[in-house]
Amino acid sequence: MDYSRKISERQWNLPDKGELESHREETYMDDIIQKDHIQRKILEHLDGIQTVFDGGAGSGRFSILLAKQGCHVTHFDISQPMIDKAKELAEAEGVLDRITFVKGALEELHGYNDRSFDLVISFDAPISYTYPNQNHVIGELVRIARKRVMFSVSSRLGSLPYLCNPVQKTQFILNENSSDPFVQWCVANRSNMIQSFRFDKQHTEQVMADGLLGGQQEIEEYEAGHAPWCITYTFMPDELERVLRGFGVKNIQLSGPGAYGRTIPREILAKLMSDPEQKKDFLDFCYQFDSNPYVCGMGKDNLMAIGDL
């Protein structure tokens, strides 16, 4: 088993992952924007869809949404804490009977027959965590789809600004008094992160060239018994489109969830999110802006693709 798989398993199986991930839209404004964008795309592309495979389904944000639309969903995830939380939320929403929960890794989809599901989705970049097998995983996800695929992967152009902004996540904290441990850490360490930051041109150029975030440092941390963030492959827009076309996907649409929101100061974002009328108008415009193919590479975290078979 390669290190990316082992690191991913350990990271996502931390005991608190299911609970923390289920509250992201209450904690981070970029998650509100990104998931609103994905939800709109899903609801616009459900014609003829009855069965869905959700790969890397997490705590069920989109599995439950699709089940509430009447779809039968296979919720597939590497993390038992995530699956347990998703079951709890699905039961509360009254859709437990329309979701099948499966624990597994995206690298191992050989048990599913070709064209098994009308729609295959994978959001919040689990594909990118399967490096160096990301293209194979895309091919497998396409293989089991009958009508349509919808993916989001880590965006290379969207990720590069992080390398020059150690406090970028702080911009999107909805409530700085949140009990979320990462929020507390970000707030407490903001000044230190700014003072200690140095721009590493060589590293930044290397990521631009090969698209890889993480590697030997994460491997060493894993070997020391810790749970580092997953080694992540980041895609260029034309690269993702080329890979999808190579597997027979047609009518590909790319978008960059969060491209507009990342230009807004935290204080203004928080103001908008606290006013229901302004929040609705703002998210409406974010969706229009972020769906423009000219900004698809600069989504906050993800590059999103939709295509037909």
C-alpha positions, 0 to 999 in steps of 0.5 A: 500500500502506498503512503498516500493511502495509509496517511489518508486512512489514518487522517480521516479515521481520527475519532472526531473527524465525523463530528467536526466535518459535519459542522464545517458549514457552521464554522467556515465561510468558504465551506458555506460558499463551496458547498452551496455551489456544489449543491446548486450544480447537483440540483441542476443535473438530476434529470434521469438520475435514480442511483448515485455513487458518492465516493469519499462521501464524508459525513453525508452532506451530499448523500443525504441531499440526494436521498431527499431528492428521491435517489438511492445512494451508495455512500462510500468512504474510507472513514468509519467515524464519517460513516457513523456520523452520516448514518446518524444524520441520515436517520434524523433526516428520514432517509436512512432507507435510501442510503447504502453505507460502504467503508472502502478506499477509492483505489479499490472500486473493482467490485463494482460493475461497469455503468452501475450508477446513473450518477457518480460524484466525488467532492472535496477532493478525495480523488486528489488524496489518492496520489499517485493513483489519481488518474486511475481513480478518475477512470474507475469512477467514470467506469461505474457511471452510466449517465453523468459524473461530477467531481471536485479535485484540489486546484493547483492554481487555487492552492498556490496562493496558500504558499504565500499566506499562512493565515488564509484559513483565518479569513473564512472563520465564521465565529472566532469563538468557536470551540473547533480546535483548529479555529482556536489554533488559527486565532491563537497563532495568527501573529506568530504565523505572520511573523515567522513566514518566509516566502519559499520561491523554490518550493512554490515553483516546484508545486506549480511544476509538479502539482504535489503538496506534501511528500517526505515530511508527511511520510516521516510524520506518519512513521512517527505515529502521527496523523499528518494531512494527506499527500495531495495532488493538485490539478490544472484545469486543462489537465483535468479536462484532458483526463476526463475526455480520455476516459470518454466523458463529454460535455465537460463543464469546469467551475471554481467554487470560492473564486469570488469569495476569496477576494472578500475581506473576512469582516465583510464576509462575516457581515454578509453571512449574518444577514439572510437577505444579503447572504442569499444575494451574495451566494447567488452572485458567487455561483454566477461568478464561480461558474465562469470558465475563466476563473475555474482554476482559482476556486478556493480549494477545489476545481469542479467538473461535470460531464456526461457519458 
